[in-house]
Structures are given as C-alpha cells and as structure tokens.
Amino acid sequence: MAEIHAICFDHPWNEKALTSLLLLPSSVGLLCREEKAGLGMALIRCAADEAEILTICVVPDQRGLGYAHHLLEHAECLARKRGVVRMFLEVSVNNKAAQKLYFRAGYSEIGHRPAYYVDGSDALMLEKALTKDGQNRS
Ligand SMILES: CC(C)(COP(=O)(O)OP(=O)(O)OC[C@H]1O[C@@H](n2cnc3c(N)ncnc32)[C@H](O)[C@@H]1OP(=O)(O)O)[C@@H](O)C(=O)NCCC(=O)NCCS
C-alpha cells in the first residue's frame, strides 16, 4: 500500500504511518491488485455511524479503468456493514479527476476549507448518505 501511495501522491504516507492507521480497529484498508501487482488502495476510518475516506488512489497506468470506483463502492459496502450511514471526505479544488469520481458516486459538497493542503489549495468537503441497499439517494 505504501508503494502505491508513494507513486500516487507528492506527500505520501510511508509504511509506518499506514501500519499505524491500519492497526486502529476503526480503520478499514483495501488493496486492489492483479496477481502480485498493486493497482490501487483505499483507507477509511469509521466512528460510530460516520466514516471518513482518508485516502484513495490508483497507479497512473491503471487509471480510467474503473478501479477507483470499485474501491470506493467496496469501501462504502464495508462501512455500511459496520453501521455507517454517512461518508465524508476532503478533495482539493484542483483535483478534477477525484471530484468526478466522487460526484459520479453520489457525493455532494457540504463545505470548503481554505488553504487546506500543503500546496495552498482549498479543499472541498463532500458527504454521502449511505442507504441500506447501496443505492445512491437522489
Ligand atoms: C482520482 C483517482 C483515484 C481516480 O482513479 P481511476 O481508477 O482513474 O478512476 P475511475 O477509473 O474509477 O474513474 C471514476 C470516474 O472518474 C473519472 N475520471 C478518472 N480519471 C479522470 C481524469 N483524469 N479526468 C477526468 N475524469 C476522470 C472517470 O471518467 C470516471 O467517471 P465516469 O464513470 O463518468 O467515466 C486517480 O486519478 C488517482 O489515484 N489520483 C491520484 C491520487 C488522488 O488524487 N486521490 C484522490 C485524493 S482525494
């Protein structure tokens, strides 16, 4: 997971940081791979009936194939099984690929955090209500 994260982000989380997060009982990690090759990963943290997507990424040469969409759906499914009814996340205003992924998956904007990221960019705060049957609410 650390290797994938390092390929995907300018400020990646190393193995130690990811291990600490994954050891928390509230965390759920997902790894998408083909045979031994890691394609993507996601990490969420659940708290009572809410969960936050901490990170999600797909290696550059495997993007646009639906892997992130699958990771997101699977993360929501696992969260739902833990009693989560609401998912949250932050995404940079400059990250159009990730915004498209989230909006297509039914997330909507609930706030704005100015200068949230180390590059000075603002974050959009997004939210999605999870239904029991997994269908998006309109
Ligand atoms: C954002 C990211 C996870 C998307 O992964 P992906 O596997 O390419 O996404 P998918 O193939 O599942 O595509 C999901 C949707 O996003 C769209 N999308 C993916 N890449 C896109 C791009 N570069 N520009 C515009 N839309 C894009 C797809 O078209 C798809 O929409 P559709 O269903 O309408 O076709 C990937 O680009 C990535 O790892 N980026 C770097 C890390 C990152 O920014 N993570 C998000 C942090 S908030």
PDBQT file of the ligand as one rigid body, heavy atoms in Angstrom, charges set to zero:
ROOT
HETATM    1  C1  LIG A 201      -8.635  10.058  -8.534  1.00  0.00    +0.000 C 
HETATM    2  C2  LIG A 201      -8.224   8.644  -8.913  1.00  0.00    +0.000 C 
HETATM    3  C3  LIG A 201      -8.240   7.804  -7.649  1.00  0.00    +0.000 C 
HETATM    4  C4  LIG A 201      -9.218   8.078  -9.951  1.00  0.00    +0.000 C 
HETATM    5  O1  LIG A 201      -8.861   6.720 -10.194  1.00  0.00    +0.000 OA
HETATM    6  P1  LIG A 201      -9.379   5.947 -11.519  1.00  0.00    +0.000 P 
HETATM    7  O2  LIG A 201      -9.190   4.482 -11.261  1.00  0.00    +0.000 OA
HETATM    8  O3  LIG A 201      -8.769   6.534 -12.711  1.00  0.00    +0.000 OA
HETATM    9  O4  LIG A 201     -10.918   6.309 -11.505  1.00  0.00    +0.000 OA
HETATM   10  P2  LIG A 201     -12.047   5.505 -12.268  1.00  0.00    +0.000 P 
HETATM   11  O5  LIG A 201     -11.469   4.865 -13.490  1.00  0.00    +0.000 OA
HETATM   12  O6  LIG A 201     -12.731   4.615 -11.288  1.00  0.00    +0.000 OA
HETATM   13  O7  LIG A 201     -12.979   6.679 -12.742  1.00  0.00    +0.000 OA
HETATM   14  C5  LIG A 201     -14.017   7.164 -11.920  1.00  0.00    +0.000 C 
HETATM   15  C6  LIG A 201     -14.628   8.372 -12.601  1.00  0.00    +0.000 C 
HETATM   16  O8  LIG A 201     -13.687   9.437 -12.599  1.00  0.00    +0.000 OA
HETATM   17  C7  LIG A 201     -13.414   9.835 -13.963  1.00  0.00    +0.000 C 
HETATM   18  N1  LIG A 201     -12.008  10.144 -14.104  1.00  0.00    +0.000 N 
HETATM   19  C8  LIG A 201     -10.955   9.349 -13.796  1.00  0.00    +0.000 A 
HETATM   20  N2  LIG A 201      -9.812   9.997 -14.110  1.00  0.00    +0.000 NA
HETATM   21  C9  LIG A 201     -10.168  11.202 -14.632  1.00  0.00    +0.000 A 
HETATM   22  C10 LIG A 201      -9.450  12.320 -15.145  1.00  0.00    +0.000 A 
HETATM   23  N3  LIG A 201      -8.103  12.345 -15.180  1.00  0.00    +0.000 N 
HETATM   24  N4  LIG A 201     -10.156  13.410 -15.560  1.00  0.00    +0.000 NA
HETATM   25  C11 LIG A 201     -11.491  13.423 -15.514  1.00  0.00    +0.000 A 
HETATM   26  N5  LIG A 201     -12.232  12.395 -15.052  1.00  0.00    +0.000 NA
HETATM   27  C12 LIG A 201     -11.580  11.298 -14.618  1.00  0.00    +0.000 A 
HETATM   28  C13 LIG A 201     -13.775   8.655 -14.810  1.00  0.00    +0.000 C 
HETATM   29  O9  LIG A 201     -14.087   9.078 -16.127  1.00  0.00    +0.000 OA
HETATM   30  C14 LIG A 201     -14.956   8.094 -14.082  1.00  0.00    +0.000 C 
HETATM   31  O10 LIG A 201     -16.132   8.797 -14.422  1.00  0.00    +0.000 OA
HETATM   32  P3  LIG A 201     -17.194   8.093 -15.374  1.00  0.00    +0.000 P 
HETATM   33  O11 LIG A 201     -17.742   6.959 -14.529  1.00  0.00    +0.000 OA
HETATM   34  O12 LIG A 201     -18.139   9.198 -15.611  1.00  0.00    +0.000 OA
HETATM   35  O13 LIG A 201     -16.452   7.622 -16.566  1.00  0.00    +0.000 OA
HETATM   36  C15 LIG A 201      -6.816   8.613  -9.573  1.00  0.00    +0.000 C 
HETATM   37  O14 LIG A 201      -6.778   9.568 -10.604  1.00  0.00    +0.000 OA
HETATM   38  C16 LIG A 201      -5.676   8.847  -8.611  1.00  0.00    +0.000 C 
HETATM   39  O15 LIG A 201      -5.168   7.913  -7.979  1.00  0.00    +0.000 OA
HETATM   40  N6  LIG A 201      -5.241  10.110  -8.497  1.00  0.00    +0.000 N 
HETATM   41  C17 LIG A 201      -4.104  10.445  -7.609  1.00  0.00    +0.000 C 
HETATM   42  C18 LIG A 201      -4.479  10.288  -6.156  1.00  0.00    +0.000 C 
HETATM   43  C19 LIG A 201      -5.677  11.140  -5.803  1.00  0.00    +0.000 C 
HETATM   44  O16 LIG A 201      -5.774  12.300  -6.201  1.00  0.00    +0.000 OA
HETATM   45  N7  LIG A 201      -6.595  10.548  -4.985  1.00  0.00    +0.000 N 
HETATM   46  C20 LIG A 201      -7.777  11.237  -4.541  1.00  0.00    +0.000 C 
HETATM   47  C21 LIG A 201      -7.463  12.066  -3.355  1.00  0.00    +0.000 C 
HETATM   48  S1  LIG A 201      -8.899  12.939  -2.771  1.00  0.00    +0.000 SA
ENDROOT
TORSDOF 0
